[in-house]
Amino acid sequence: MKIATQPRPEYPRPQLQRKRWINLNGKWSFEKDNACIGLDLKYQERDRLSGEIIVPFCPESKLSGVGSTEFMYGVWYRKDFRIPKDWAGSRVVLNFGAVDYHAYVFVNGKRVGEHVGGYTPFCFDITDYLKESGNYISLFARDDTRSGNQAVGKQCMGFYSSGCSYTRTTGIWQTVWLEAVSPCHVVSVKPYPDIEKCAVSLDVKLSKYSVGCKINVKASYEGKKVGSSHTVVNSMSSMIPVKLSEKHLWEPGAGRLYDLEITVSENGKVLDRVYSYFGLRSVAITDKKFLINGKSVFGRWVLDQGFYPDGIYTAPTDEALKADILNSMKLGFNGARLHQKVFEPRFLYHADKLGYLCWDEYGNWGIKTWDISQIERYLPEWMETVERDFAHPCIIGWCPFNETWDNEGRRQSDALINLVYKVTKQMDPTRPVIDTSGNFHVGADTDIYDIHDYDQDVESYTKRIGKGVFETFKDRQRWHGQPFFVSEYGGIAWSLSSGGWGYGNAPKTKEEFIERYRGLTKAMLDNPDCCAFCYTQLTDVEQEQNGLMTYDRKFKFEPEIFYEINTQKAAIED
């Protein structure tokens, strides 16, 4: 795929945008450091590194220009940069969308900070490290997917991709950028919409230098002003109610968004101006149903793993992110489980605009879920994930764990699972939370009871799934009356190349594939106790070739066939 001169040039954080910013994607110096000796040898002070890489693509990817799929336990980056003259007097913040896994950041050879976790953003105020000219950034990333002490999701722990594990991602894999801010500036904006009152309350967090400043909020819909409010800052967080003059509900297939302009001023002088948006919608559950804006919505979801043949974890373009959603909708899906990976904010932005329902999931595989002490490895980044994605209306639920299997005779730590569930509910009481998807639910605490079932025989599958709630692993879990859905099924193999696989025996003809798909899906559509399904999967990923599209995003069948099957009215919608 052809990439622009500067790869991924779009603003990377769509819910908190500023006009004064510099995209640092493109050519960086690069060097492997598998012995992890660069810190001792002060690589951060070097004038150059031995190779080059194209950021934000990981060194395992073709688009990075490196294309090395060996284990890389340490990698170094270096980038020269200039600060515009009109940024004088501002604070300069260096932002990273995501770096896998443990990042050490230096400016002009001086350490400015660290971040642990491969999925979430971080930033540092680098103003005090800058020089008048000759500035450069150095970054060292440690990454050990086989340690058992870091979340890796579907990154393969063996040398070669196999089963449902794929090419690894090391180092920088999302956009790097600089922005200029005042000492008094907006840190985050969290909307709490109220569809009954046609209003939104904004939790605006500010920097520590903001007491006494004034916040002004303007809300608009399609360019028309529909609300405003203001307050004086008395703490680092201000809750600002905004009454809306027009009601436009965000709903499946219709991503109606209100735009926000938020300014921070002092004595009439504007210190910071950010642009954001929100959706006016509610999410709720009953004993059986999943509700959007108080109406029952059947979840016609698909498993999306967010891998790309040329960029691995990173989409080659912003358009590619949007295309995955549009292709899913062509197949009749109204949303996705974003599986074992925290997706780019730009993906969620397109989902927001298109009215696409998403389950936000953490890539927990790689963490020892039988060990309660792993909470220190797990919880900080999951909390960062919830904080980052809270404001996206497309996010309709949280899933911190997937398939926490017992390992080597050691059972999952119910205490670990339950603690993460409770923390998630404290951080966000507005959305349902699945404690651990697919097996070994801890108990009555999970908001949704889901199972995974890859039976390929339509008759036996329908007998088990077609009526009531089926309990898997009855010795370990019980259904307690929560809404029920099958969050993984299907995985029907098609167009297998050498070494490719899918679940069960591959159909011999297209007609057999379609009838199997129809039969398995109809079992859940016809079950009056089932509120959703999630088909595995949207696209092939490397050797796992059970997608409805190929890995390079070509439909295997006419999408209209699956649209007709998936969009049939579900029994629970009556």
C-alpha positions in Angstrom: 0.0 0.0 0.0 1.3 3.4 -0.9 2.1 5.6 2.2 2.1 9.4 2.2 5.4 11.2 2.5 4.8 11.5 6.2 3.1 8.3 7.4 0.0 8.7 9.5 -0.1 12.5 9.3 -3.5 12.9 10.9 -3.9 14.3 14.5 -3.7 11.1 16.6 -5.8 12.1 19.6 -9.2 13.2 18.1 -11.0 13.8 21.4 -8.5 16.4 22.7 -7.1 18.3 19.7 -4.9 21.4 19.6 -3.8 23.4 16.7 -0.2 23.9 17.7 1.4 20.5 17.2 4.2 18.8 15.2 3.9 15.3 13.9 7.3 13.4 14.4 6.4 10.4 12.3 8.8 9.5 9.5 12.4 8.6 9.4 14.2 8.0 12.7 17.6 6.4 13.5 17.3 2.9 14.9 19.4 0.2 16.4 18.7 -3.2 18.0 20.0 -3.8 21.5 19.2 -7.4 22.3 21.7 -7.5 25.2 20.1 -4.4 26.6 23.4 -2.8 27.3 22.7 0.6 25.6 21.7 2.3 28.9 25.1 1.3 30.4 26.9 2.5 27.3 24.9 5.7 27.1 23.4 5.2 23.6 21.1 8.1 24.5 24.1 10.4 24.0 25.1 9.1 20.6 25.0 11.4 17.5 23.6 8.6 15.4 22.5 5.0 15.5 23.5 2.3 13.1 20.2 2.0 11.1 16.9 3.7 10.2 13.2 3.0 10.7 10.0 4.6 9.6 7.9 5.6 12.7 5.2 4.7 13.7 5.6 1.3 12.2 7.2 -1.4 14.4 10.5 -2.9 13.3 8.8 -6.3 12.6 6.6 -4.7 9.9 7.4 -4.2 6.2 6.3 -0.5 6.4 9.0 0.2 9.0 11.7 -0.5 6.4 13.3 -3.0 8.9 11.1 -6.1 8.6 12.9 -8.1 11.2 10.7 -10.8 12.9 13.3 -12.1 15.3 13.0 -11.5 19.1 14.1 -8.0 19.9 14.6 -7.6 23.6 15.7 -4.0 23.3 15.5 -1.3 20.6 16.8 2.3 20.4 15.4 5.3 18.5 16.8 8.7 17.8 15.2 11.8 16.2 16.4 15.4 15.7 13.7 18.1 15.9 13.2 21.9 16.0 10.9 24.0 18.0 9.0 26.8 16.2 9.9 30.3 17.2 6.3 31.1 18.0 6.3 28.4 20.7 8.5 30.7 22.8 7.0 31.0 26.3 4.9 27.8 26.0 5.5 24.5 27.6 6.5 21.8 25.1 5.0 18.3 25.6 6.3 15.2 23.9 3.5 12.6 23.3 3.7 8.9 22.4 0.6 7.0 21.3 2.0 3.7 22.3 5.4 2.0 22.8 5.8 -1.8 23.4 6.8 -2.4 26.2 8.9 -0.5 28.7 10.0 2.9 27.3 12.8 5.1 28.6 12.7 8.6 27.1 15.6 11.0 26.8 15.9 14.6 25.4 19.4 15.8 24.5 20.8 12.8 26.4 18.9 13.5 29.7 16.3 11.1 30.9 12.9 12.7 31.1 10.8 9.7 32.1 9.7 6.1 31.7 6.4 4.3 30.8 5.5 0.6 31.3 2.9 -0.9 29.1 2.6 -1.6 25.3 -0.9 -0.2 24.6 -1.5 3.2 26.2 -0.3 6.7 25.6 2.1 8.8 27.7 3.7 12.2 27.6 6.3 14.3 29.2 6.9 18.1 29.6 10.3 18.4 28.0 10.6 22.2 28.2 13.4 22.3 30.7 15.5 19.8 28.7 15.5 21.9 25.5 18.3 23.9 23.9 18.1 26.8 21.5 19.1 24.4 18.7 20.3 20.9 18.0 17.5 19.1 20.0 17.1 15.4 19.7 14.9 12.6 21.3 16.2 9.2 22.2 14.0 6.3 23.2 14.9 2.8 24.5 12.3 0.1 24.6 12.6 -3.2 26.4 10.3 -6.0 25.2 10.2 -9.6 26.4 7.0 -11.3 25.2 8.1 -14.6 26.9 8.6 -13.2 30.4 5.1 -14.0 31.6 5.2 -10.5 33.2 3.8 -8.4 30.5 0.6 -8.2 28.5 1.2 -9.2 24.9 -2.2 -10.1 23.5 -1.9 -12.2 20.4 1.9 -11.6 19.9 3.6 -15.0 19.4 5.8 -16.3 22.2 7.5 -18.7 19.9 9.9 -17.7 17.1 7.3 -18.4 14.4 3.7 -17.4 14.3 1.5 -20.3 15.1 -2.1 -21.2 16.1 -3.9 -18.0 17.1 -0.7 -16.0 17.9 1.0 -13.8 15.3 3.9 -11.5 14.5 5.2 -9.5 17.4 5.3 -5.8 17.9 8.3 -4.1 19.5 8.9 -0.4 20.3 7.0 2.6 18.8 3.8 1.6 17.0 1.7 4.7 17.2 2.2 8.4 16.4 4.8 10.5 18.2 4.1 14.2 18.4 5.0 17.5 20.1 2.5 20.2 21.2 2.7 23.6 22.8 0.6 24.3 25.9 0.3 27.0 28.5 1.2 26.0 32.1 -2.5 26.3 32.6 -4.1 23.7 30.2 -6.7 21.0 29.7 -5.5 17.5 30.6 -8.7 15.5 29.9 -12.4 15.8 29.1 -14.9 13.1 30.2 -18.5 13.6 29.1 -21.5 12.2 31.0 -24.5 12.5 28.7 -28.1 12.6 30.0 -30.5 11.8 27.2 -33.6 12.5 29.4 -32.5 16.0 30.3 -30.9 16.6 26.8 -27.7 17.7 28.5 -24.1 16.7 29.1 -21.9 17.2 32.2 -18.2 17.6 31.3 -15.5 16.5 33.8 -12.7 18.7 32.7 -9.3 18.0 34.3 -6.7 20.8 34.2 -3.0 21.1 35.0 -1.8 22.0 38.5 -1.4 25.7 37.6 -5.1 26.4 36.8 -6.8 27.5 40.0 -8.6 30.8 39.3 -8.7 30.3 35.6 -12.0 30.4 33.7 -13.3 27.5 31.5 -15.7 28.3 28.7 -17.5 25.5 26.8 -19.3 25.8 23.5 -21.3 22.8 22.1 -22.4 22.7 18.5 -24.2 20.2 16.2 -23.3 20.2 12.5 -21.9 23.7 12.9 -24.9 25.2 14.8 -24.4 26.3 18.4 -26.6 24.3 20.7 -25.3 25.0 24.2 -22.7 26.7 26.3 -21.5 27.0 29.9 -18.6 28.3 32.0 -17.1 28.0 35.4 -14.1 29.3 37.5 -11.6 26.7 38.4 -11.2 25.9 42.1 -9.5 22.5 41.8 -7.8 20.3 39.3 -11.2 18.9 38.1 -14.3 20.9 37.2 -17.8 19.4 36.5 -19.5 21.6 34.0 -23.2 21.1 33.0 -24.2 22.0 29.5 -27.9 22.2 28.5 -28.5 21.3 24.9 -31.1 23.1 22.8 -31.4 20.2 20.3 -31.5 16.4 20.9 -29.6 14.2 18.4 -29.2 10.7 19.8 -26.1 8.6 19.0 -27.2 5.1 18.1 -26.2 2.1 16.1 -25.5 3.0 12.5 -26.0 6.7 13.2 -23.0 8.3 14.9 -24.5 11.7 15.6 -21.8 13.7 17.4 -21.8 17.1 19.1 -18.6 19.1 18.8 -17.0 20.9 21.7 -14.7 23.9 22.0 -13.2 24.3 25.4 -11.1 27.4 26.3 -9.2 28.2 29.4 -8.5 31.8 30.1 -7.1 34.2 32.8 -7.9 37.9 33.0 -9.4 37.7 29.5 -6.4 36.1 27.9 -6.9 32.6 26.3 -4.3 30.2 27.7 -5.5 27.0 26.1 -8.1 25.9 23.5 -9.0 22.3 22.8 -11.5 20.7 20.5 -13.4 17.6 21.4 -16.8 15.9 20.8 -19.3 13.6 22.5 -22.3 11.4 21.7 -25.7 11.8 23.4 -26.5 8.2 24.3 -27.0 5.8 27.2 -26.0 2.1 27.7 -27.9 -0.2 30.1 -28.7 -3.8 30.6 -31.8 -5.6 32.0 -32.0 -9.3 33.1 -31.9 -10.3 29.4 -31.5 -7.3 27.1 -28.7 -4.9 26.1 -30.1 -1.4 25.8 -29.0 1.7 23.8 -31.0 4.8 24.7 -33.5 2.6 26.5 -34.2 0.4 23.4 -33.2 -3.2 23.0 -30.4 -3.7 20.6 -29.2 -7.1 19.5 -25.4 -7.2 19.2 -24.5 -8.4 15.8 -20.8 -8.3 16.5 -17.6 -9.6 14.9 -14.2 -10.4 16.3 -11.6 -7.8 15.1 -8.0 -8.4 16.0 -6.5 -5.3 14.5 -3.6 -6.8 12.6 -2.4 -5.6 9.2 -0.2 -7.6 6.8 2.1 -4.6 6.2 1.9 -2.7 9.5 1.2 -5.5 12.0 -0.3 -3.6 14.9 -0.4 -0.3 13.0 -2.8 0.4 10.2 -1.0 1.7 7.1 -3.3 4.7 6.8 -6.2 6.3 8.6 -8.4 5.3 5.7 -7.6 1.7 6.4 -8.9 2.0 10.0 -12.2 3.4 8.7 -12.4 0.8 5.9 -12.4 -2.1 8.4 -15.5 -0.7 10.0 -17.3 0.0 6.7 -16.5 -3.5 5.5 -17.8 -5.0 8.7 -21.0 -3.0 8.3 -21.4 -4.2 4.7 -21.4 -7.7 6.2 -24.3 -6.8 8.5 -22.4 -6.4 11.7 -23.3 -3.4 14.0 -20.1 -3.6 16.1 -17.1 -5.6 17.2 -15.1 -7.1 20.0 -11.8 -5.3 19.7 -9.9 -8.5 20.6 -6.7 -8.8 22.7 -5.4 -5.4 21.8 -6.1 -1.8 22.7 -6.9 -0.2 19.4 -5.7 3.1 18.1 -7.8 6.2 19.1 -8.4 6.9 15.4 -10.2 3.6 15.0 -12.5 4.6 17.9 -13.0 8.0 16.3 -14.3 6.4 13.1 -16.5 4.0 15.1 -17.9 7.1 16.9 -18.7 8.8 13.6 -20.3 5.7 12.1 -22.3 4.5 15.1 -20.3 1.3 15.4 -20.6 -0.6 18.8 -17.3 -1.7 20.3 -16.3 -3.8 23.3 -13.0 -2.5 24.6 -10.7 -5.3 25.6 -7.2 -5.5 27.0 -4.5 -7.8 25.5 -4.1 -9.8 28.8 -2.5 -12.9 27.3 1.1 -13.1 28.6 0.2 -12.1 32.1 0.1 -14.9 34.8 -3.5 -14.7 35.7 -3.1 -17.3 38.4 -0.8 -15.0 40.4 -2.5 -12.2 42.3 0.9 -10.3 42.5 0.5 -9.7 38.8 -1.9 -7.0 39.6 1.0 -4.5 39.7 1.8 -5.5 36.1 -1.8 -5.5 34.9 -3.9 -2.9 36.6 -2.0 0.4 35.9 -2.2 -0.1 32.1 -5.8 -1.3 32.2 -6.7 1.8 34.2 -4.9 3.9 31.6 -7.0 2.2 28.9 -10.3 2.9 30.6 -9.2 6.5 31.2 -8.1 7.0 27.5 -11.3 5.5 26.0 -14.0 6.6 28.4 -15.2 9.5 26.3 -15.8 7.5 23.1 -19.5 6.8 22.6 -18.7 3.8 20.5 -17.4 2.0 23.6 -20.4 0.2 25.0 -18.6 -2.2 27.4 -15.3 -3.2 29.0 -13.6 -6.6 28.9 -10.3 -6.6 30.9 -9.7 -10.3 30.4 -10.2 -12.9 27.7 -10.0 -16.7 28.3 -8.0 -16.8 31.6 -7.2 -20.5 31.3 -5.7 -22.5 34.1 -2.0 -23.1 33.4 0.2 -26.0 34.4 -2.3 -27.1 37.0 -2.6 -23.5 38.5 -6.1 -22.1 38.5 -6.9 -18.5 37.6 -6.8 -16.1 40.5 -10.4 -15.2 41.1 -9.2 -12.5 43.4 -7.2 -10.9 40.6 -10.2 -11.1 38.2 -12.6 -9.8 40.7 -10.4 -6.9 41.8 -9.9 -5.7 38.2 -13.7 -6.0 37.6 -14.4 -3.8 40.7 -11.8 -1.2 39.8 -13.3 -1.0 36.3 -16.8 -0.4 37.7 -15.5 2.3 40.0 -13.8 4.1 37.1 -16.8 3.8 34.9 -20.3 3.0 36.4 -22.0 3.9 33.1 -21.1 0.8 31.1 -21.3 -3.0 31.6 -18.2 -5.0 32.4 -17.4 -8.6 31.5 -15.1 -10.0 34.2 -13.3 -12.5 31.9 -14.7 -13.4 28.5 -15.5 -16.9 27.5 -14.8 -19.1 30.5 -14.5 -19.3 34.3 -16.6 -16.3 35.2 -15.9 -15.5 38.8 -19.5 -15.4 39.9 -22.5 -13.0 40.1 -20.3 -9.9 39.7 -19.9 -10.1 35.9 -22.5 -7.8 34.2 -22.7 -10.0 31.1 -22.5 -13.8 31.0 -20.7 -14.8 27.8 -19.4 -18.1 26.4 -17.2 -19.2 23.5 -18.3 -22.1 21.4 -16.7 -23.3 18.2 -18.9 -26.3 17.5 -19.2 -26.6 13.7 -22.2 -28.9 13.6 -25.3 -26.9 13.1 -27.6 -29.5 14.7 -25.7 -30.0 17.9 -24.9 -26.3 18.2 -28.6 -25.4 17.8 -29.6 -28.0 20.5 -27.2 -26.4 22.9 -27.3 -22.7 22.1 -30.7 -22.3 20.4 -32.7 -22.1 23.6 -32.1 -20.7 27.1 -28.6 -20.0 28.5 -25.9 -22.6 28.1 -23.4 -23.0 30.9 -19.9 -24.1 30.0 -17.5 -25.5 32.7 -20.4 -26.0 35.2 -17.9 -27.1 37.8 -16.3 -23.6 37.7 -19.1 -21.1 36.9 -22.8 -20.5 37.1 -25.2 -18.1 35.3 -26.8 -15.7 37.7 -29.4 -14.1 35.5 -27.2 -11.7 33.5 -27.7 -10.9 29.8 -26.3 -13.8 27.8 -24.4 -13.9 24.6 -22.0 -16.1 22.6 -18.9 -13.9 22.3 -17.0 -16.2 20.0 -18.4 -18.8 17.5 -17.9 -19.9 14.0 -14.3 -19.5 12.9 -15.2 -21.4 9.7 -12.1 -22.0 7.6 -12.0 -21.0 3.9 -9.4 -20.3 1.3 -6.7 -22.1 3.3 -3.2 -21.6 2.1 -0.2 -23.7 3.2 -0.2 -24.0 7.0 -3.5 -22.2 7.3 -6.2 -23.3 9.7 -9.8 -22.6 11.0 -12.1 -24.3 13.5 -13.4 -27.7 12.6 -13.4 -29.2 9.2 -13.4 -26.7 6.3 -16.5 -26.7 4.1 -15.9 -28.2 0.7 -18.1 -25.7 -1.2 -19.2 -22.1 -0.9 -22.7 -23.2 -0.5 -21.7 -25.4 2.5 -19.9 -22.5 4.1 -22.9 -20.2 3.8 -25.4 -22.8 5.1 -23.1 -23.5 8.1 -22.8 -19.8 8.8 -26.5 -19.4 8.5 -27.4 -22.3 10.8 -24.9 -21.3 13.5 -26.0 -17.7 13.5 -29.7 -18.5 13.3 -29.4 -20.5 16.6 -28.6 -17.3 18.5 -31.0 -15.0 16.5 -33.8 -17.4 17.4 -32.9 -17.7 21.1 -35.2 -15.4 23.1 -32.6 -15.4 25.9 -29.6 -14.4 23.8 -28.8 -10.7 23.4 -25.8 -10.8 21.0 -23.4 -12.9 19.0 -19.8 -12.3 18.0 -18.5 -14.2 14.9 -14.9 -15.2 14.6 -13.7 -13.3 12.6 -13.7 -10.2 10.3 -10.4 -10.9 8.5 -7.8 -13.7 8.3 -4.7 -13.0 10.4 -1.6 -14.7 9.1 -2.1 -18.5 9.4 -5.5 -18.2 11.1 -7.7 -18.2 7.9 -11.2 -18.1 9.2 -12.1 -14.5 8.3 -15.0 -13.4 6.1 -12.2 -11.3 4.4 -8.7 -12.2 3.5 -5.8 -10.7 5.4 -5.4 -8.1 2.7 -9.0 -7.1 3.1 -10.7 -8.8 0.2 -14.2 -10.3 0.6 -14.2 -14.1 0.3 -17.9 -14.1 -0.6 -20.4 -11.4 -1.7 -21.0 -9.4 1.5 -24.7 -9.1 0.8 -25.1 -12.8 1.7 -24.0 -12.3 5.2 -25.8 -8.9 5.5 -29.1 -10.7 4.9 -28.3 -13.4 7.5 -26.9 -11.1 10.2 -29.6 -8.4 10.0 -32.6 -10.8 10.4 -34.7 -9.8 13.4 -33.6 -11.4 16.6 -36.2 -13.1 18.9 -35.1 -10.9 21.9 -35.9 -7.8 19.9 -39.6 -8.7 20.0 
